[in-house]
Structure formats: structure tokens, C-alpha cells
Amino acid sequence: MQRLLQTGLNAGEADGPKVVGGEGVHFLMSDGRRLIDGSSTGGPLGHRHPAMLEALRKAVEVAPVVSEGWYWEEREKAAEELIDIAFAGEHGWVGGVRFFLSGSEANDQALALAQALTGRTALATRERAYHGLAGLSRAVTTQPQWHGGLSILSGGVRPAPVPFAVRQLPAPEGARFGRPKAPRPAAELLAGAQETLSDAAAVILDYTQGGLYYDPAYQDTAAQAARAAGALWIADEVVTGLGRSGRWFAFQGAQSRPDMVTLGKPLAGGAAPCGAVVLSRDLVAELGGKSWQSYSTFRGHPLMIAATRAYLATVVRENLLDRVQRLEAIVARRMAEIAARHPAVVRIDGRGLHWTIELEGPDWRNWRADTTQTPLASAISDRAREAGALIGTSGEQTSLFLAPALIISEADLGRLLDALDYGLEAAA
Ligand SMILES: Cc1ncc(COP(=O)(O)O)c(C=O)c1O
């Protein structure tokens, strides 16, 4: 009987070698191989980064066991540093921060706060979104295979029900390489957005999931529609925030500013579970003297706080934002070649160090992970493993994503892209 119950990133029944350790950007596998981890959205500094080791060792020695319910000086310092370092360019906007346990929990709590503030229950996102699978974040995860219910193998799907309306805006279109359909202008795409959002507490938008990336005109148009409809706008920067975009936050690429920003994955440098919600100055003022009635024992845990402070310092010390911009140019050059060489590739899009490769195949809307057969994306990932890299598929049937650690060397990045190129031959 299976004792550990979990869902894999790649679909299908095949059991690959197991991860037994990590070093730099490599996973150490049970068959003795070293594979570049190409799917490390939660590991911006790779494995066992010296700054993380030092911060955690120290925290274990000196930190109290203190729940979210007690004020603790170090947690306050972490909030100050997050605001002073990461939001340094946003001092006119930023209000306050609350720490959480994961990106899913941060989104759940941001959405719940939006419901409380607006008195509305409907929530909104865009097509093909993924915002997590806990509480309200599950409700706005609209990728059909991540419904939070049961995939009944070869027999249909039983999604977990949601007791309120979930609205979807059309997703941004286009892509950098391949044969994407010509993108419609944001004003046309989002012409009905104000109407769609008219009863929504909030619209939450992210900039990678489903292979749909940052578009400044889309952001400004959606933000305007949300404001006019009386809905709050939550920027889900769980993946894009804190380095991966090549700037602190993806939303900084346009004029508009959200009401809330949610963070997770890289926030604690991959060394501890983490999440955060950052509220605008206006929203903090709107809270006035009201207490944000929510609590969880381990939120802002001392290990997370130590790791977060060390990560922020490392981004600055190692100049990681510039580094990501430099590596983005290298990836873009290779992706142009890969799109041209593999006819199965329909579109490739990406920003910074997050890229999605979408393949010819069945429409993603019909994929519910309810088959035991290995989908094409997983077969490509299996083949890429032979060439030395682990590439994730987000559980989708026709798309793969690349998100290596931000500290990856140019040589290892080249190897990762070689492995992708080699893996794609499985599509032929
Ligand atoms: C955009 C986005 N938001 C939220 C989440 C949820 O974060 P977590 O898995 O840490 O709960 C994810 C996870 O992949 C994500 O990609």
C-alpha cells in the first residue's frame, strides 16, 4: 500500500529515480546522477547556499519558539527589511506586511481580506491561472487539472465544489517565439472586464502560470477595470517577485499599482516555508484600528524569518536582479533557436528566469490529468533527464516550464537548455 500520498509535477505512472540530496543547482539522485534542477521556483539560491546555512544555523541556536500570536522583535525587523529593501522603489505605495506559511495561504488570506473589506463574495482571476490549492486560492486556480478534487483515472473528474462565483478575465495573448496567434490589444481583450468584475471582491493576477507572461498594457487595463468595478487588485508575485523577473516585482513594469501583493516561494531563499501579503498604504489606512483577525501558529516562524532576512541581503550582495537580466538574454537567444528547430513547439514565452514551452497537442482546457498514460510534456521531461536536467510540466499535458535557480552559471544554464533541446526530440 502507498504510504506517502502526493501529486507529482509530471503526470504518468512511471517512477523515476528519487532525489536524495542537493548541491548548488543540482539534485543528487538515488541512481548516483547529478541533475540540474530546471524547475526551482522555490529555490532561488539553489541548495545549501552558504548564506542560508549560516542564517539557519544561527536561528536554530538562538531563536525562541514563538507563535504568530506574540510580538517578536526579529519578525518586525524582517518586515522592515522586506519593505526597505524589496519595496525601496515603492515607498509611496507600500503599507504593511504580514507573513504566512506558503504562497497558497498568502493568496487565501489576501482574498479573504478582500471579501471582508468589500462585503462581496465573488472572486476573479484570469484564464489558466494557478494561485495555489489551499482555501480561497484553490477557488481561483482555474487550470482544469488542479481542481483540488479527484481525478478518476480514465473515467472523468470530480472537482471539489466552490460555494461562490469565480469570474475569469481573458488571459494575455501572444508569445516571444514559435507560432503564437496574433495578440489582441489589451483594450479589446479586456473590453468586458469592468462588467465581469462588477460583483467581485478582488481580481488576482499572476504573470507566469499557464505560460502567460507579463504584459504592461494588460496590467494597466485590468487594474483600471478593477478600480472602476469596485474590486481590489491582488498581484500574485509568488513566482515573479523577489528576483525571478529581473526586477523586484513584475508589476513594476507598468504604471498601475495593486492593492495587495502576495509573496512566497523565493522569499525565504528556498530554506524555509514562507509566504507574505503586502498591503498598500491606502489599504492599511482603510483597516484603521481594525484587527485583521486571522492566526496560525507557525506563521513568521523564526527559521523563516532568519532565512528571509538572509535572502534579501543575498539578492543585494550578489546583485541577482542584474544577473537575471543578463541570463534572460542568453535564454531568449536559445529559445528562438529551439522554437525554430522543433515543429512541435507552438509557442515559447518567458521573462527573466521563468519560461514556458508549449507544444502542439490537445487543448489544455480538456486536460484533467485523468489518464495513466504519460503525456507528451512528461515524455520530453523524461528524455531531458537522460541529458542531465530535471524539467517540470506544472502537471500540464502540453507545456513545460524552465525556472532554474537565479545563481545558475552560464555553463549550467547552457546545459539545461541543451537538455531541453534534446528532450524535445521526443516530440518528433
Ligand atoms: C503564481 C502562483 N501563486 C501561488 C502559488 C502557490 O504557492 P505554494 O505552492 O507555495 O503554496 C503558486 C505555486 O506554484 C504559483 O505559481
The ligand as an ORCA input file, in Angstrom:
! r2SCAN-3c Opt
* xyz 0 1
  C       1.506     32.089     -9.215
  C       1.447     31.180     -8.028
  N       0.765     31.574     -6.941
  C       0.676     30.801     -5.843
  C       1.265     29.566     -5.785
  C       1.119     28.723     -4.564
  O       2.297     28.707     -3.840
  P       2.617     27.471     -2.882
  O       2.770     26.268     -3.751
  O       3.881     27.869     -2.191
  O       1.502     27.335     -1.929
  C       1.976     29.110     -6.892
  C       2.601     27.770     -6.865
  O       3.055     27.225     -7.853
  C       2.074     29.941     -8.034
  O       2.738     29.530     -9.126
*
